[in-house]
Amino acid sequence: MTEIIGGPQDAATMLPTPWADLTQLAELNFRHKVGIVAQRGSREAKVGRDIAVHAARAGFPVVLFTGYPPATPSAALLIDETPEPTAAQITASAKKLIAGQQPRLIVIEHFERLRPQDPEPSMDVDSYDPVDDPIEESWGDRLMWTVRDIRVNIPVLFTTVVDPVPDLSRPLFKWLHVDHPAMVMTDVCKPTLVVARSGPESVEARLEVDPHEYRNGTVSTLLWEPLDSSAT
């Protein structure tokens, strides 16, 4: 039996984000894997860091895997700057005590940095038969299985970026390659949100994938006031 790390939490308790509308849509609770896609270079691209800082300041111990640590981290925030973390490292992070408490959330910025586990070598070279070999996995497949190997009972938030302005009128597969990290995200994260700013204090969010299937493809306007950049 596969060991699941991290004690079960109250499934009704959603961890707070800086924006109430996003809190309700993302549903960061229990063992959910949640994905957010934003445009590269936009204010929304650092949503993972913003959520990690906010939740930690609210008293929830958080592990943040990032290459860009926040300017003013709190005692409840554990920062890991490993360039290419593995699923095993992330799973183990749920065991680490933060200010004497177990983590309640793991955030992984630019989750495509994850390092897939090396394939096991063949046990019998002499019996090698290329006809019997399985089809070689793509990079996207390996990333997908790496995410699935993260075994924790607390929510995990993954973020990634796209270069063009997100096209919220169409599904991701209509304008992204099948191996793009955002596409991989749709296979492992429920929900997966694609966000794009629509006004000074609002963001449009498309539910690309959602546990409530009837909401798939729904676009909502979220109140999303920009945060003080000096704090995050």
HUMOGI-V777911 format. One record per helix or strand of 3 or more residues. SS is the DSSP state (H for helix, E for strand). FROM is the first residue (numbers start at 1). TO is the last residue. Records with the same first field share a line. If there is no record, write none. Layout:
SS: FROM-TO + FROM-TO
This chain:
H: 20-26 + 43-57 + 87-93 + 111-113 + 125-127 + 130-132 + 139-148 + 172-174 + 181-188 + 213-215
E: 33-39 + 62-65 + 77-80 + 105-108 + 155-162 + 192-199 + 202-209 + 219-223
